[in-house]
Amino acid sequence: MNPARPDIDAFTRPYWDAAAEGRLLIRRCGACGRPHHYPREFCPHCWSDDVTWERASGRATLYTWSVVHRNDLAPFAGRTPYTAAVVDLAEGPRMMTEVVDCPEADLRIGMALTVAFRAEPDGEVIVPVFIPRAPRTTAP
């Protein structure tokens, strides 16, 4: 196993394949109806195994973050500083991720974000990251 990349198996393959296509997936329980993330084979709320993949909207709000200035582990060492974050997906679940293309001074709890996708250095894995969502403008 390469510690610099996620462990992709038969269960998580749909998640990673969707990310490679620019889609973020979450899991939803057919028994209690609640969504969850990270992908699991059972519902963490009611323990049902009646869970399916669902496309997420890609919208989120920033729950918390930390700017990492030192990390000697691959592949992070070459990325410092970077913004490790937890976001609240529009569908409900919280997700650990990274906020990119946003200066530290502009980060705000509750700021609107949208998913983007980044290829890892090995080029074999595409990971979801989040960027600030542009405010909506109305035509004059």
Summary of the structure (lengths in Angstrom):
residues: 140
radius of gyration: 16.1
end to end distance: 54.9
largest distance: 54.9
contacts: 363
relative contact order: 0.19
helix: 11%
strand: 36%
